[in-house]
Amino acid sequence: MLDYLDRPIAFHRTFVQLGIGITGALLFSQALYWSKRTKDADRWFD
């Protein structure tokens, strides 16, 4: 069980207030995170 608690997924709580819920806030946070770390700006969300 502890292996699954190794790396939590962080998200910005303020995104929940946009009306997209926790799932939307998680997705939006991850999209922003990975958009800064891609080498190909045209295909960062395939």
Contact map, one row per residue, 1 for C-alpha under 8 A:
1111100000000000000000000000000000000000000000
1111110000000000000000000000000000000000000000
1111110000000000000000000000000000000000000000
1111111000000000000000000000000000000000000000
1111111100000000000000000000000000000000000000
0111111100000000000000000000000000000000000000
0001111110000000000000000000000000000000000000
0000111111000000000000000000000000000000000000
0000001111100000000000000000000000000000000000
0000000111110000000000000100100000000000000000
0000000011111000000000001100110000000000000000
0000000001111111000000001100100000000000000000
0000000000111111100000001000000000000000000000
0000000000011111110000000000000000000000000000
0000000000011111111110011001000000000000000000
0000000000011111111111011000000000000000000000
0000000000001111111110000000000000000000000000
0000000000000111111110000000000000000000000000
0000000000000011111110000000000000000000000000
0000000000000011111111111000000000000000000000
0000000000000011111111111000000000000000000000
0000000000000001000111111100000000000000000000
0000000000000000000111111110000000000000000000
0000000000000011000111111111000000000000000000
0000000000111011000111111111100000000000000000
0000000001110000000001111111110000000000000000
0000000000000000000000111111111000000000000000
0000000000000010000000011111111100000000000000
0000000001110000000000001111111110000000000000
0000000000100000000000000111111111000000000000
0000000000000000000000000011111111100000000010
0000000000000000000000000001111111110000000000
0000000000000000000000000000111111111000000000
0000000000000000000000000000011111111100000100
0000000000000000000000000000001111111100100110
0000000000000000000000000000000111111100000000
0000000000000000000000000000000011111110000000
0000000000000000000000000000000001111111100100
0000000000000000000000000000000000001111100100
0000000000000000000000000000000000000111111100
0000000000000000000000000000000000100111111100
0000000000000000000000000000000000000001111100
0000000000000000000000000000000000000001111111
0000000000000000000000000000000001100111111111
0000000000000000000000000000001000100000001111
0000000000000000000000000000000000000000001111
